Amino acid sequence: MVLLVHFGNSSLPTLAMIDDHGCRVYEQMIQASFLFDEPRGSLALASLCLISMADAPVDCSLINTRFLINQMAKFKNCDRPRPINMRCKALTIVAGTWLMFVLIAVTAHAAEASTNVTVNSSNNTKRLRVIVTSDFPPFPVSNSDPDDVQSMVRFLLYANEFDIEGLIASAGTYGMVAEKRNILAVLDEYDKVDENLRRHDPKYPTADALRGVTFEGKGKNNGIKIQWGCGKQSYSEIIGEGKDSEASKAIIAAADKPDPRPIYIGVWGGPREVAQAIWKVKNTRSEKEVKAFIGKLRVFLIACQDATHEWLMDKFPDLFIIESKETYRGMFGSDSRAWAEANIIKSHGPLCAIYPPNGAAGQGVIEGDSPAFLYLVSANRGINNPEDPTQPSWGGEYKRRIGTNHYVDGPGGASIRRWRAEFQAEFKERANWTLP
C-alpha cells in the first residue's frame, strides 16, 4: 500500500491510497488549509510520495497522481477505483493518527522539496533541453512584434531551470528578417545582471555561454523571401536544397548529441529553421534515422507564421507538435502597463528596462510567445507532465488530434488565464533578483 499526498492547483492536499495492484482504493480531501498561508497553488508538489506501507512497483518521484495511477496500473489492470470498504476505512483511521505530523513536515520542507525535485536538480537527466526560435527584433522595436522582447526578458529570468541549447533568430512578423545581432544585444543586457541572478541560483548561465548557442536563421535579409502567415506560398520556396542555415544546422547537431533527453523547441516566429532541419535529415538519412531524429523533437508552434507550419502539420503526423493557434492569446493582458512599469521596467536593472510596455496586441503584458516555455516552467513545478499537453499547464491545455502526435487548441485562452496569479507573482519576484 502506498500513501501519498498530492498538491494540485488548490490549497487543499489530496490523500490517496494506492494498493499494491495499482488501484486507487480511497481518496479524500484533507481539510488542512489552515496549515498553509502560501498563495494558492504555491505548494504544487509533484505527488510527493510520503510513506510506503507495503512494497509497490512504482517510482514516486516527479509524477502526478494520474500518472502514478497509470504507471502502477501497468502491473494489474484497474478500470475503475474499488469501492470504499472496511479495509480502506481502517487504513484511513490509522493514517489519521500520524497525518498531521506528516503535513507539518511537508510544510516545513515544501520549498526545499519543490526545488530539489524539479528545477534545481544537479542531475542533468532531470533538466529539460530547450531551444528558442524567435523573430527577435531590435529594441526599441522597429520591424517586428514587441512581445518577443517581452517574452525573451521573462525567459532569461528562467534560464537557470533549463539546459539552453539554442537561441535562434528566425524570420517572422513584419520584416521577415533573421538577425542574431538582436538576440546578442539583449544578452549584453543580461550580462549586466547575471551575477546578481547567480546569487539566487548558481545555475544561471553566463552571457558568454548563451552567446555561444545563439544562431541565425534565414529570411529576406539573406536571400529567402518569406511571406508571413499560412496559405500564401509553397513551403518549397523557403526550405530545401541550398537553404541550410547555421540555425538549422544547430538544431540537427543538438538532436544528434548522445543525450537521451528530448529537445523542447519553442517557435515564437516562423518555423522555417525547424522545418529546414527536418527536410535536411529526411533527404540525407535512412528512414530509421529520420524516425529517431523526429523522435527527439518537441515543437511548440505559436500561431501560423509561415508556409512550413502547414508542411510540418501535414507531412509529419508522428512529430510531437503543440499547435497553439488561439490558446496563446490567453497571455494577452496578463497585467497592465502600469503593473509592468512598476514591477519590471522601472528600477529593476538594465535587462528588465528593455521590456516593452506594450505589444502589437495592446498595452501592458502581452507575451503571446511565452506559453511556448511556460508549460515547461509549470512542469518544473510538478504541475504537469511536458510530454502530455492535454494536462493543465501555465502554457495552456490542448487536445490530441486523433491518429497523430499533434496537440491542438482545446479549452482555449482560459486555460492560460487561470494561472495568471501564479506566473505573474514569479515574474515579479525574479525581476527583483536582477538587483544587487
C-alpha positions in Angstrom: 0.0 0.0 0.0 1.3 3.4 -0.9 0.0 6.6 0.8 0.7 9.8 -1.0 -0.3 13.4 -0.7 -0.8 15.4 -3.9 -0.8 19.1 -4.0 -2.5 20.3 -7.2 -3.9 23.7 -8.0 -5.5 24.0 -4.6 -4.5 24.8 -1.1 -6.1 21.5 0.0 -3.9 18.5 -0.4 -5.4 15.2 -1.6 -4.8 12.0 0.3 -4.9 9.0 -1.9 -4.3 5.3 -1.0 -3.0 3.1 -3.8 -3.0 -0.7 -3.2 -0.1 -2.9 -4.4 -2.1 -3.9 -7.5 -2.2 -0.3 -8.7 -5.8 0.6 -7.8 -6.8 3.8 -6.1 -8.9 2.5 -3.2 -9.6 5.7 -1.3 -9.2 9.4 -1.7 -10.4 12.3 0.3 -9.6 16.0 0.7 -7.7 16.8 3.8 -9.2 19.9 5.4 -5.8 21.3 6.5 -5.7 24.6 4.6 -5.1 26.4 7.9 -1.6 25.0 7.9 -0.7 26.8 4.7 -0.5 30.5 4.4 1.1 30.4 0.9 -0.7 31.6 -2.2 -3.0 29.1 -3.9 -1.0 26.5 -5.8 2.4 27.5 -4.4 2.7 24.1 -2.8 2.3 22.3 -6.1 4.5 19.3 -5.2 4.5 16.6 -7.8 2.6 13.8 -6.0 5.1 13.6 -3.1 5.2 10.0 -2.0 5.4 10.2 1.7 5.1 6.7 3.1 5.3 3.2 1.5 3.1 1.0 3.6 4.0 -2.1 1.6 6.1 -2.9 -1.4 4.7 -1.5 -4.6 6.3 -1.4 -8.1 6.3 2.4 -8.5 8.7 5.3 -8.7 7.0 8.2 -6.8 9.4 10.9 -7.9 8.4 13.6 -10.3 5.0 12.2 -11.3 1.5 13.5 -10.7 -1.4 11.4 -9.3 -2.9 10.5 -12.6 0.5 9.4 -14.0 1.1 7.4 -10.8 -2.2 5.6 -11.1 -1.5 4.8 -14.8 2.1 3.7 -14.0 1.0 1.2 -11.4 -2.0 0.0 -13.4 0.5 -1.5 -15.8 1.1 -4.3 -13.3 -2.6 -5.1 -13.0 -5.4 -3.5 -14.9 -7.8 -1.5 -12.8 -10.5 0.1 -15.0 -12.1 1.9 -12.0 -11.4 2.6 -8.4 -12.5 -0.1 -5.9 -15.4 0.9 -3.7 -14.6 2.1 -0.2 -14.5 -0.9 2.1 -13.8 -1.6 5.7 -10.1 -2.1 5.0 -9.9 1.3 3.5 -11.7 2.9 6.4 -9.3 1.2 8.9 -6.3 2.3 7.0 -7.7 5.9 6.9 -8.1 5.9 10.7 -4.6 4.6 11.2 -3.2 7.2 8.7 -5.0 9.9 10.5 -3.0 9.4 13.7 0.2 10.5 12.0 -1.1 12.5 9.1 -0.9 15.8 11.0 2.8 15.2 11.7 3.4 14.5 8.0 1.7 17.6 6.9 3.7 19.8 9.3 6.9 18.2 7.9 5.8 18.8 4.4 5.0 22.4 5.2 8.4 22.9 6.7 10.2 21.4 3.8 7.9 22.3 0.9 10.1 25.0 -0.6 13.2 22.8 -0.4 11.4 19.7 -1.7 9.9 21.6 -4.6 13.3 22.9 -5.7 15.2 19.7 -5.2 12.7 17.6 -7.0 12.2 19.9 -10.0 14.1 22.9 -11.2 17.5 22.8 -9.5 18.4 19.1 -9.6 22.1 18.7 -10.3 21.2 15.5 -12.2 21.1 16.6 -15.9 18.6 13.9 -16.8 16.0 15.9 -14.8 16.7 19.2 -16.6 14.8 20.0 -19.8 16.8 20.7 -23.0 15.4 23.9 -24.7 15.8 25.7 -27.9 14.0 29.0 -28.6 13.5 30.3 -32.1 12.3 33.9 -32.2 11.7 36.6 -34.9 13.6 38.8 -32.4 13.6 42.5 -33.3 16.0 45.2 -32.4 15.0 47.4 -29.4 13.4 49.9 -29.5 11.3 47.6 -31.7 11.0 48.7 -35.4 10.3 45.7 -37.6 8.5 43.0 -35.5 6.1 42.5 -32.6 7.5 43.9 -29.4 6.1 40.9 -27.4 9.1 38.8 -28.5 11.3 41.1 -26.4 8.8 40.8 -23.5 8.9 37.0 -23.7 12.7 37.0 -24.0 13.2 39.0 -20.8 10.9 36.6 -18.9 12.6 33.6 -20.5 16.1 34.7 -19.5 14.9 35.1 -15.9 14.2 31.3 -16.1 17.5 30.4 -17.7 18.6 28.6 -14.5 15.9 26.0 -15.0 16.9 24.7 -18.4 19.7 23.4 -20.4 19.5 26.0 -23.2 20.9 24.6 -26.4 19.9 27.3 -28.8 18.7 30.9 -29.1 17.7 31.2 -32.7 17.0 34.4 -34.6 14.3 33.3 -37.2 12.2 35.3 -39.6 8.7 36.3 -38.7 6.1 39.0 -38.4 6.5 42.3 -40.3 10.1 42.4 -41.5 10.6 38.7 -42.2 14.3 39.1 -41.4 16.5 37.0 -39.2 19.3 38.8 -37.4 21.1 37.2 -34.4 22.7 40.5 -33.5 19.3 41.5 -32.0 19.5 38.5 -29.6 23.1 39.2 -28.9 22.1 42.8 -27.9 19.7 41.5 -25.3 22.4 39.2 -24.0 24.6 42.2 -23.4 21.9 43.5 -21.0 21.6 40.0 -19.4 25.4 40.2 -18.9 25.0 43.2 -16.7 22.7 41.3 -14.2 23.6 37.6 -14.4 25.9 37.8 -11.4 23.0 39.2 -9.4 20.9 36.3 -10.6 23.5 33.7 -9.6 23.3 35.0 -6.1 19.9 33.3 -6.1 20.8 30.3 -8.1 24.3 29.4 -9.4 22.8 27.6 -12.3 22.1 30.8 -14.2 24.3 30.5 -17.3 26.8 33.2 -18.2 26.1 35.6 -21.0 29.0 34.1 -22.9 27.5 30.6 -22.6 24.3 31.9 -24.1 26.2 33.8 -26.8 27.8 30.5 -27.7 24.5 29.0 -28.6 23.0 31.9 -30.4 22.4 31.2 -34.1 21.0 33.0 -37.1 18.3 31.6 -39.4 17.4 32.9 -42.9 15.0 35.4 -44.1 14.6 38.3 -46.6 17.9 39.8 -45.4 19.8 36.7 -46.6 18.1 35.6 -49.7 14.9 33.8 -48.8 11.6 35.6 -49.5 9.3 34.5 -46.8 5.7 35.7 -46.6 4.2 35.9 -43.1 1.3 33.6 -42.4 -0.1 30.4 -43.9 -1.6 29.7 -47.3 0.4 32.4 -49.0 3.2 30.4 -50.7 4.6 26.9 -51.1 6.8 25.5 -48.4 9.3 24.6 -51.2 10.0 28.3 -51.7 11.6 28.7 -48.3 13.1 25.3 -47.4 15.1 22.8 -49.5 18.4 22.3 -51.2 20.9 25.1 -50.5 18.7 26.7 -47.8 20.5 25.4 -44.7 21.4 28.0 -42.1 23.6 28.0 -39.0 20.3 27.7 -37.1 19.0 24.7 -38.9 22.4 23.0 -38.6 22.5 23.7 -34.8 19.1 22.0 -34.4 20.4 18.9 -36.2 23.6 19.0 -34.1 21.6 19.2 -30.8 19.4 16.3 -31.7 22.4 14.2 -32.8 24.1 14.5 -29.4 24.3 11.2 -27.5 21.8 12.5 -25.0 18.5 10.6 -24.5 16.6 13.7 -23.4 14.2 15.2 -25.9 14.6 18.8 -27.1 11.8 21.2 -26.5 11.7 23.8 -29.3 9.6 26.9 -28.7 8.8 28.5 -32.1 7.9 32.2 -31.5 8.2 33.2 -35.1 8.2 31.2 -38.3 9.2 27.5 -38.0 11.4 27.6 -41.2 14.6 26.7 -39.3 13.0 23.7 -37.6 11.4 22.7 -41.0 14.8 23.1 -42.8 16.5 20.8 -40.2 13.8 18.2 -40.7 13.9 18.5 -44.5 17.7 18.0 -44.5 17.6 14.9 -42.3 14.7 13.5 -44.3 16.6 13.9 -47.6 20.0 12.7 -46.4 19.3 9.8 -43.9 17.6 6.5 -43.7 14.0 6.1 -42.7 15.1 4.6 -39.4 17.4 7.6 -38.8 14.7 10.1 -39.7 12.3 8.4 -37.2 14.9 8.6 -34.5 15.7 12.3 -35.2 12.0 13.3 -35.2 11.5 11.3 -32.0 13.9 13.7 -30.2 11.9 16.9 -31.1 9.1 18.5 -29.1 7.9 21.5 -31.2 5.6 24.3 -29.8 4.1 26.4 -32.6 2.7 29.8 -31.8 0.1 31.0 -34.4 0.8 30.1 -38.1 3.6 32.3 -39.3 5.0 30.8 -42.5 4.3 28.1 -45.0 6.4 25.4 -43.3 3.9 25.4 -40.4 1.4 23.6 -42.6 4.1 21.3 -44.1 5.1 20.1 -40.6 1.5 19.5 -39.6 0.5 17.8 -42.9 3.6 15.6 -43.5 4.8 14.6 -40.1 2.0 13.0 -38.0 4.5 11.4 -35.7 6.3 14.6 -34.9 5.4 15.9 -31.4 3.8 19.3 -32.1 1.7 21.6 -29.9 -0.1 23.9 -32.3 -1.3 27.0 -30.4 -3.4 28.9 -32.9 -5.7 30.5 -30.4 -4.7 29.4 -26.9 -1.6 31.6 -26.7 -3.9 34.6 -26.7 -4.7 33.8 -23.0 -1.4 35.6 -22.2 -2.7 38.9 -23.6 -3.4 41.4 -20.9 -1.8 39.4 -18.1 -1.2 42.7 -16.4 -1.5 46.4 -17.2 1.2 48.8 -18.4 1.3 50.4 -15.0 2.0 47.0 -13.4 4.8 46.3 -16.0 6.4 49.6 -15.4 6.2 49.4 -11.6 7.3 45.7 -11.2 9.5 45.0 -14.3 10.6 48.0 -16.3 11.5 50.8 -13.9 14.2 50.4 -11.2 14.8 46.7 -12.0 18.1 46.9 -13.8 19.2 47.0 -17.5 17.7 43.7 -18.6 14.2 44.5 -17.3 14.5 48.0 -18.6 14.2 46.8 -22.2 10.9 45.1 -21.6 8.5 47.0 -23.9 5.4 48.4 -22.2 3.2 47.1 -25.0 2.9 44.6 -27.7 1.1 44.6 -31.1 -2.0 43.3 -29.4 -2.2 46.1 -26.8 -0.7 47.7 -23.7 0.9 46.0 -20.8 1.9 42.4 -20.5 1.1 40.7 -23.9 3.8 38.0 -24.3 1.9 35.8 -26.9 5.1 33.6 -27.3 5.6 32.9 -23.6 3.3 29.8 -23.5 5.9 28.0 -25.6 8.2 27.8 -22.5 5.8 28.5 -19.6 4.4 25.0 -19.9 7.9 23.8 -19.2 8.2 26.1 -16.2 5.0 24.7 -14.7 6.3 21.2 -15.5 9.3 22.0 -13.4 6.9 22.7 -10.5 5.2 19.4 -10.8 2.0 20.8 -12.2 2.1 19.0 -15.5 4.0 16.4 -17.5 5.5 18.2 -20.5 5.1 15.0 -22.5 1.3 15.3 -22.1 -0.1 18.6 -23.3 -3.6 17.6 -22.5 -2.8 18.3 -18.9 -3.4 21.8 -17.5 -0.2 23.9 -17.5 0.9 27.5 -17.5 1.2 27.3 -21.3 -2.4 26.1 -21.7 -4.2 22.9 -22.2 -4.5 21.1 -25.5 -6.3 18.2 -27.1 -4.7 15.4 -29.1 -5.6 15.2 -32.8 -6.6 11.6 -33.4 -4.1 9.5 -35.3 -1.2 11.9 -34.8 1.2 13.1 -32.2 -0.2 16.6 -32.6 -1.9 18.6 -29.9 -4.2 21.5 -30.9 -6.3 24.1 -29.2 -8.6 22.7 -26.5 -10.2 24.9 -23.8 -8.5 27.9 -25.3 -7.1 31.0 -23.6 -8.9 30.4 -20.4 -6.5 27.5 -19.7 -3.7 30.0 -19.5 -5.5 32.9 -17.8 -6.3 30.6 -14.8 -2.6 30.6 -13.9 -2.0 34.4 -14.1 -1.7 35.0 -10.4 1.0 32.3 -10.1 3.2 33.1 -13.1 2.9 36.9 -12.7 3.9 36.6 -9.0 7.0 34.6 -10.0 7.9 37.1 -12.8 7.8 40.0 -10.3 9.9 38.0 -7.8 12.6 37.1 -10.4 12.7 40.7 -11.7 13.8 41.6 -8.2 16.6 39.0 -8.4 18.3 41.1 -11.0 19.0 43.8 -8.5 22.2 43.9 -6.4 
